[in-house]
């Protein structure tokens, strides 16, 4: 990465690939947590520190984890689209005049 200029296309491609994997792993984690939380009432004697039934907190937690998994899936899809787009970009070396070199194709 050049100071003040951000990553070049190849670096951005690699960072986007890493982002895809991170989002996928986070989505997997959210998906794995929801069923475990759903079994809390069977495993634990629960008490809430407010006047709400603990079962409502369990249900809300499961709903929010499902929403999180969905949002992470959408984010992973967007990251894949960005990866696909940036994969078509390649930095062209600059010539000695400071302008990008061009190769004319018929």
Buried (B, 14 or more C-beta within 10 A) or exposed (E): EEEEEEBEBEBBBEBBBEBBEBBBEBBEEBBEBBEEBBEBEEEEEEEEEEEEEBEEBBBEBBEEBEEBBEBBBEBBEEBBEBBEEBBEEEEEEEEEEEEEEEEEEE
